[in-house]
Amino acid sequence: MDYTKTSGKYILGLQHVLAMFGATVLVPFLTGLHPALALLSAGIGTLLFHWCTKGMVPVFLGSSFAFIGAISITLQQYGLPTVKGGIIAAGIIYVLMAGIIKVFGVENIRSFFPPIVTGPIIMVIGLRLSPVALSMIGLQIDPLTKLGSFDGKSIVVASIVILTMIITSIFAKGFFKLVPILLAVITGYLVSIPLGLVNTKPIADAVWIGLAQDAQAQLFSLPVFNLSGILAIAPIALVVFIEHIGDITTNGAVVGKDFFKEPGIHRSMLGDGIATIVAGFLGGPANTTYSENTGVLAVTKVYNPAILRIAAVFAIGLSLIGKLGGVIQSIPVPVMGGISVILFGMIASVGVRTLVEAQMDFAHSRNLIIAALILVFGIAVNEIYIAGTVSISGLAIAALIGVVLNKILPSNI
């Protein structure tokens, strides 16, 4: 029986939503955005992506982890309207990159972002976030002595969450292997209840159907295009651009089609851009293609893009169940802290993997210099104010240094 042509296609669509769910709502939880708006943005963004790619590419868009640090800091310093403006600007960069790819070809553009540049930058993204993860699992620093200590309950919950993720990722089979984040969050939540760490007020206050009042407030707030916000958030699109190319390449390899040629990588990049612009207006995080999506495709062997569009509709529906949003908001911080410890470390590890897979030779001084400067400036510099309240993040500075050095340093040193 062909389940993609029967009611089974709805089950397959729901499976994709479950595979994306944990990671999609994790980003707004960590940044301060609303999970319901992230689901709404992911669903609408996925449908827009399929429209841009002629309905040919089996992809579900979700919240991009690369923007977590920039969104968190910008939200604290300037507020949601500025974050919206920065995300919209990032989407515009995607759209511009799509046009440039169309004109000059993907290989010419990719030459600015070889593994020696993208690998260390991805490492920086994870390493910059590591202190946030430790604070979430209960690390408390005495401001006078600078000595640290852990909160007992928090470290117990976080440890169980981390252990659940490890066991699920390594030993689980089939579909369960694809959702270690979701299983770890559920386990951590259940453990937190008897410890008194779960605040049920958000659940009680939430409506059953429709967006909660705080979600509506975020949804209808107008974006502000603050230069500091744009410089903090938008340049990250240049890093995610390479991740996008990698995801589409892997997706095509699993499906057995060359999506670079048809519908074209410029169309998939355009889809990411339009989806991110819409997410910015809605109050959701920047969207991106997901490797989890490719994992589901590889396991199920179901490559019908229509299944992904069904998943998108499910995501939109879930976003409008207010009680679900309340449950997500009631998840204790140590639970998400345990997730973050592994997640942020994995982001940095992906950067290492990028260098290893490219077989970068660090016996060459050129490679050492580029990687060293990206790591130092990217990790040590939080942000630099260049004019009044206008600032540029250390990540953006590191990316610029890497791109420039890659082009000006001779390859034989």
C-alpha atoms as one frame of an Amber mdcrd trajectory, in Angstrom:
protein
   0.000   0.000   0.000   1.240   3.467  -0.874   0.749   5.374   2.372   1.611
   8.653   0.671  -1.682   8.420  -1.244  -3.916   7.334   1.656  -4.736   8.569
   5.122  -1.263   7.343   6.089   0.193  10.499   4.583  -1.262  12.474   7.488
   0.510  10.195   9.967   3.734  10.657   8.012   3.200  14.414   8.094   2.643
  14.345  11.855   5.849  12.336  12.230   7.806  15.124  10.541   6.287  17.685
  12.891   7.296  15.597  15.908  10.833  15.233  14.564  11.118  19.018  14.150
   9.083  20.006  17.203  11.722  19.885  19.936  14.340  21.862  18.046  11.824
  24.336  16.599  10.403  25.389  19.975  13.770  25.199  21.740  15.085  28.298
  19.955  12.260  30.634  21.076  12.459  29.188  24.583  16.157  30.034  24.805
  15.831  33.462  23.220  12.650  34.816  24.784  10.467  34.642  21.693   7.112
  32.850  21.837   7.053  29.108  20.953   3.606  29.359  19.342   4.867  32.029
  16.953   7.883  29.841  16.132   5.566  26.989  15.141   3.353  29.373  13.176
   6.395  30.812  11.391   7.786  27.351  10.649   4.506  26.163   9.153   3.904
  29.242   7.012   7.591  29.420   6.102   7.602  25.802   4.923   4.617  26.421
   2.643   6.330  29.514   1.205   9.533  27.519   0.678   7.646  24.883  -1.290
   6.026  27.603  -3.372   9.438  29.074  -4.212  10.922  25.661  -5.055   8.000
  24.568  -7.277   6.956  22.022  -4.651   9.914  19.818  -5.594  12.184  19.838
  -2.512  11.077  17.736   0.518  12.083  20.200   3.221  10.528  21.445   6.469
  11.825  24.783   7.749  12.456  25.276  11.448  14.039  27.728  13.881  17.719
  28.403  13.168  20.100  27.733  16.079  22.748  30.010  14.592  20.760  33.093
  15.625  20.211  32.131  19.299  22.956  34.276  20.832  22.320  37.340  18.673
  18.549  37.243  19.221  18.914  36.778  22.992  21.318  39.683  23.409  19.394
  41.993  21.061  16.099  41.192  22.775  17.557  42.063  26.190  19.214  45.277
  25.035  16.768  46.692  22.489  13.498  44.742  22.714  11.376  42.652  20.354
  10.754  45.281  17.638  14.510  45.567  17.032  14.826  41.768  16.936  12.072
  41.673  14.329  13.928  44.231  12.240  17.169  42.250  12.482  15.494  38.987
  11.441  13.783  40.675   8.514  17.158  42.099   7.465  18.635  38.585   7.652
  15.860  37.367   5.379  16.634  40.156   2.946  20.276  39.012   2.891  19.048
  35.518   1.996  17.034  36.976  -0.877  19.997  39.024  -2.080  22.234  35.946
  -1.872  19.684  34.059  -3.962  19.910  36.756  -6.626  23.707  36.767  -6.517
  23.812  32.973  -6.833  21.498  33.173  -9.818  23.765  35.715 -11.526  27.256
  34.478 -10.617  26.739  30.791  -9.857  26.946  28.949  -6.565  30.613  27.953
  -6.890  31.823  31.557  -7.178  29.899  32.540  -4.054  30.992  29.445  -2.160
  34.620  30.443  -2.714  34.188  33.210  -0.108  33.124  30.665   2.535  35.428
  27.630   2.351  35.633  25.183   5.291  38.587  27.050   6.840  36.235  30.010
   7.319  32.907  28.322   8.028  34.307  25.622  10.349  35.748  28.015  12.970
  32.735  30.342  12.669  30.342  27.495  13.454  32.590  26.574  16.392  32.385
  30.155  17.643  28.574  30.078  17.550  28.492  27.097  19.918  31.308  28.245
  22.201  29.844  31.744  22.657  26.672  30.124  23.978  28.330  27.691  26.407
  28.205  30.054  29.448  24.459  30.447  28.884  23.989  26.669  29.033  25.901
  26.388  32.313  23.914  29.193  33.925  20.683  27.445  32.897  21.647  24.214
  34.660  22.209  26.109  37.908  25.762  27.444  37.834  25.912  30.470  40.121
  28.952  32.769  40.125  29.667  34.827  43.238  30.283  38.389  41.977  32.893
  39.048  44.693  34.894  35.822  44.871  34.190  34.731  41.248  33.739  31.208
  42.614  31.021  29.027  41.168  28.475  26.662  42.695  25.570  24.608  41.343
  21.954  24.527  42.521  21.261  20.944  43.652  17.802  20.424  42.111  18.808
  22.068  38.857  21.880  19.905  38.377  19.878  16.719  39.114  17.256  17.577
  36.499  19.833  18.701  33.935  21.889  15.547  34.461  18.855  13.328  33.844
  18.026  15.299  30.713  21.585  14.972  29.408  21.643  11.246  30.188  18.314
  10.751  28.395  19.624  12.526  25.311  22.788  10.422  25.292  20.940   7.114
  25.693  18.312   8.017  23.076  20.828   9.302  20.549  23.095   6.255  20.828
  20.858   3.306  21.665  17.339   4.164  20.402  16.107   2.671  17.158  13.961
   3.961  14.304  11.836   7.030  14.838  12.798   7.450  18.508  16.403   7.993
  17.476  15.258  11.104  15.587  13.608  12.811  18.565  16.116  12.701  21.452
  15.409  16.347  22.291  11.670  15.789  22.610  12.106  12.638  24.730  14.663
  14.354  26.962  12.382  17.350  27.522   9.449  15.083  28.455  11.630  13.096
  30.866  13.072  16.231  32.450   9.614  17.759  32.801   8.257  14.689  34.596
  11.255  14.615  36.941  10.826  18.337  37.692   7.216  17.988  38.874   7.923
  16.241  42.219  10.894  18.566  42.766   8.548  21.562  42.621  10.254  23.172
  39.621   7.212  23.301  37.316   5.162  26.490  37.317   1.695  25.578  36.028
   0.400  29.165  35.936   1.168  29.621  32.203  -0.946  26.524  31.478  -3.852
  27.712  33.614  -3.774  31.196  32.087  -3.598  29.984  28.475  -6.670  29.774
  26.264  -7.583  26.440  24.710  -7.832  27.678  21.136  -6.024  30.685  19.669
  -2.900  32.619  20.503  -2.236  33.659  24.080  -2.261  37.371  24.882   1.527
  37.567  25.168   1.847  35.832  21.797  -0.635  38.263  20.271   1.348  41.171
  21.693   4.523  39.859  20.044   2.681  39.076  16.819   1.264  42.566  16.353
   4.276  44.594  17.494   5.808  46.472  14.576   9.444  45.861  13.595  12.057
  48.539  14.216  15.079  48.668  11.919  17.725  49.636  14.464  21.223  49.590
  12.965  22.655  47.841  16.031  20.027  45.118  15.793  20.657  44.667  12.085
  24.436  44.425  12.565  24.007  41.941  15.421  21.580  39.582  13.677  21.672
  39.968   9.900  25.336  38.993   9.217  24.689  35.522  10.640  22.774  34.854
   7.434  26.163  34.660   5.692  27.091  31.695   7.904  23.723  29.967   7.576
  24.066  30.351   3.799  26.755  27.653   3.857  24.664  25.450   6.134  21.802
  25.823   3.655  23.975  24.638   0.792  25.094  21.650   2.878  21.531  20.739
   3.891  20.215  20.931   0.339  23.171  18.859  -0.893  22.505  16.169   1.737
  18.768  16.256   1.087  19.334  15.733  -2.623  21.760  12.884  -1.966  19.168
  11.049   0.143  16.359  11.636  -2.342  18.553  10.894  -5.338  18.019  14.220
  -7.105  20.213  17.214  -7.874  18.286  20.120  -6.379  21.144  22.467  -7.312
  20.043  22.159 -10.915  16.292  21.751 -10.528  14.646  23.737  -9.073  18.005
  25.434  -8.359  19.823  26.410  -5.173  18.866  30.042  -5.797  15.203  29.061
  -5.448  15.760  27.185  -2.173  17.738  30.150  -0.824  14.938  32.475  -1.929
  12.477  30.254  -0.063  14.569  30.514   3.103  14.733  34.283   2.680  11.028
  34.871   2.189  10.208  32.502   5.061  12.616  34.367   7.368  11.207  37.765
   6.385   7.695  36.537   7.198   8.959  35.030  10.475  10.439  38.410  11.366
   7.100  40.137  10.893   5.276  37.416  12.862   7.722  37.455  15.765   9.272
  34.047  15.118  12.977  33.140  14.862  14.816  33.043  11.558  13.965  29.906
   9.574  16.361  27.401   8.089  16.442  23.940   6.523  16.847  21.127   9.056
  19.132  18.102   9.026  16.516  16.333  11.200  14.226  16.533   8.175  16.775
  14.682   6.037  17.094  12.057   8.778  13.362  11.351   8.668  13.539  11.038
   4.874  16.418   8.568   5.122  14.586   6.363   7.642  11.108   6.354   6.080
  12.209   6.363   2.420   9.217   8.623   1.801  10.319  11.562  -0.338   6.973
  13.039  -1.364   7.152  16.831  -0.783   3.388  16.840  -0.197   4.022  15.087
   3.135   6.102  18.057   4.235   3.315  20.449   3.285   0.938  18.405   5.444
   3.478  18.704   8.268   3.461  22.478   7.772  -0.304  22.605   8.165  -0.029
  20.530  11.356   2.535  22.989  12.716   0.230  25.935  12.046  -2.600  24.105
  13.796  -0.445  23.304  16.833   0.557  26.947  17.128  -3.093  27.872  17.656
  -3.595  25.491  20.603  -3.060  27.884  23.484  -2.727  25.236  26.200   0.157
  23.650  24.303   1.968  26.976  24.344   1.328  27.183  28.081   2.861  23.742
  28.626   5.944  24.760  26.647   6.334  27.947  28.675   6.069  25.949  31.916
   9.124  23.822  31.073  11.694  24.466  33.843  14.895  26.260  32.899  17.177
  23.385  34.074  15.416  21.062  31.602  16.248  23.296  28.672  19.664  23.917
  30.218  20.462  20.215  30.012  19.398  20.232  26.362  21.522  23.321  25.747
  24.692  21.803  27.217  24.690  19.126  24.534  23.155  21.255  21.815  25.622
  24.132  22.048  28.508  21.702  22.277  27.201  19.887  19.217  27.064  23.140
  17.279  30.751  23.674  18.041  31.428  20.043  17.144  29.781  20.537  13.765
  32.401  23.213  13.119  35.125  20.710  13.972  33.499  18.147  11.701  33.466
  20.688   8.884  37.253  21.037   9.158  37.821  17.284   9.474  35.640  16.398
   6.478  37.436  19.024   4.401  40.777  17.474   5.483  42.169  20.885   6.376
  45.944  20.815   6.794  46.925  22.889   9.822  50.593  22.422   9.047  50.056
  25.425   6.758  50.435  28.773   8.545  47.640  30.240   6.419  45.040  27.884
   7.852  46.337  28.347  11.396  46.171  32.137  11.127  42.655  32.254   9.710
  41.257  29.793  12.279  43.124  31.432  15.175  41.853  34.946  14.487  38.276
  33.793  13.926  38.286  31.873  17.229  39.869  34.633  19.316  37.779  37.527
  18.010  34.615  35.454  17.797  34.808  34.160  21.380  36.500  37.022  23.237
  34.604  39.947  21.706  30.984  40.287  22.770  30.274  43.395  20.750  32.048
  46.585  19.744  30.298  49.955  19.645  31.243  51.772  16.471  29.045  54.877
  16.731  26.936  55.747  19.740  24.527  52.870  20.307  25.486  51.162  17.023
  27.451  47.983  17.677  28.713  44.953  15.802  28.901  41.475  17.331  32.111
  39.534  17.776  30.695  36.824  15.525  30.189  39.298  12.685  33.711  40.660
  13.181  35.166  37.149  13.172  33.264  36.237  10.002  34.498  39.385   8.237
  38.102  38.694   9.287  37.861  35.134   8.035  36.396  36.063   4.649  38.973
  38.805   4.047  41.993  36.741   5.144  40.867  33.802   3.034  40.952  36.007
  -0.036  44.154  37.984   0.594  46.479  35.378   2.123  48.360  33.270  -0.410
  47.464  29.592  -0.393  51.087  28.401  -0.285  52.052  29.625   3.205
